[in-house]
Amino acid sequence: NYCEVATQPDTKQKRITITGKVINNAENICFLVTGSNKSEVVSEIINKKNSKKYPASHIYPNWGKLIWYLDKAASRLI
């Protein structure tokens, strides 16, 4: 599958998302994260602490680059 229907955990909004298999085959993968409310999640994912519950923690490029763009607030715990 190239796409799946996902449900946003907080708002319960349904959305269509590209699967991890497709994303992991991209040449460049970028995460853009802003805000202090994301800092704990970013820290868990980057430090690999109990992060498997977050979809972003399953992104491992097969051959490309993974780039994180974080503002100061989102990066405050790493």
Backbone torsions as a table, in degrees:
resi	resn	phi	psi	omega
1	ASN	NA	139.6	177.9
2	TYR	-94.8	-28.7	-179.3
3	CYS	-136.1	156.4	176.0
4	GLU	-142.1	161.6	172.6
5	VAL	-91.6	128.5	179.7
6	ALA	-122.7	155.8	177.1
7	THR	-115.0	125.3	178.1
8	GLN	-67.0	125.5	-172.0
9	PRO	-61.7	-34.3	-176.7
10	ASP	-84.3	-47.9	-175.2
11	THR	-92.1	-13.3	-177.3
12	LYS	65.0	14.9	179.0
13	GLN	-71.7	134.5	177.1
14	LYS	-86.3	144.2	179.1
15	ARG	-150.5	161.3	176.5
16	ILE	-97.7	133.6	-178.3
17	THR	-131.5	152.0	174.1
18	ILE	-78.9	141.1	-178.1
19	THR	-72.9	156.9	177.9
20	GLY	-58.0	-34.7	179.1
21	LYS	-59.7	-42.4	178.4
22	VAL	-68.9	-46.9	-178.8
23	ILE	-60.4	-44.0	-178.2
24	ASN	-66.1	-14.3	177.0
25	ASN	-96.7	4.9	178.9
26	ALA	-76.0	153.2	177.7
27	GLU	-70.0	-40.4	177.6
28	ASN	-133.5	131.5	177.3
29	ILE	-121.3	126.4	-178.3
30	CYS	-125.4	136.9	169.8
31	PHE	-109.8	130.8	175.6
32	LEU	-114.8	113.9	-174.5
33	VAL	-127.7	129.6	178.7
34	THR	-131.5	148.7	172.3
35	GLY	99.7	143.6	-178.5
36	SER	-67.4	-23.5	178.8
37	ASN	-68.0	-11.7	177.8
38	LYS	-101.3	-6.7	-172.8
39	SER	-62.4	-38.3	-179.9
40	GLU	-67.0	-42.9	178.7
41	VAL	-64.6	-45.1	178.5
42	VAL	-58.3	-45.2	179.8
43	SER	-61.6	-44.8	179.0
44	GLU	-61.2	-42.4	-178.2
45	ILE	-68.7	-49.7	-176.4
46	ILE	-66.7	-37.2	-179.9
47	ASN	-90.0	3.0	176.9
48	LYS	53.9	45.8	178.0
49	LYS	-111.6	106.4	177.2
50	ASN	53.3	36.7	-172.3
51	SER	-96.7	-4.2	-175.3
52	LYS	-63.5	-14.1	178.5
53	LYS	-76.2	-12.5	-178.9
54	TYR	-100.4	129.4	179.7
55	PRO	-54.6	-35.9	-178.5
56	ALA	-62.4	-24.3	-179.5
57	SER	-73.3	-10.9	179.6
58	HIS	-97.2	9.1	-179.0
59	ILE	-95.0	112.9	177.4
60	TYR	-135.5	103.3	-177.7
61	PRO	-56.8	133.6	177.9
62	ASN	-69.8	-32.3	-178.5
63	TRP	-152.7	-6.9	-176.7
64	GLY	-98.9	-160.2	-177.5
65	LYS	-109.4	143.9	172.2
66	LEU	-111.5	121.2	-175.5
67	ILE	-123.7	130.9	176.1
68	TRP	-106.2	126.3	172.2
69	TYR	-109.9	112.6	-176.0
70	LEU	-124.3	139.8	170.5
71	ASP	-82.6	172.8	-175.7
72	LYS	-58.1	-41.2	-178.2
73	ALA	-66.2	-42.0	-179.5
74	ALA	-69.9	-25.8	-176.7
75	SER	-97.4	6.4	-171.1
76	ARG	-64.3	-19.8	-178.3
77	LEU	-102.7	4.5	179.2
78	ILE	-111.4	NA	NA
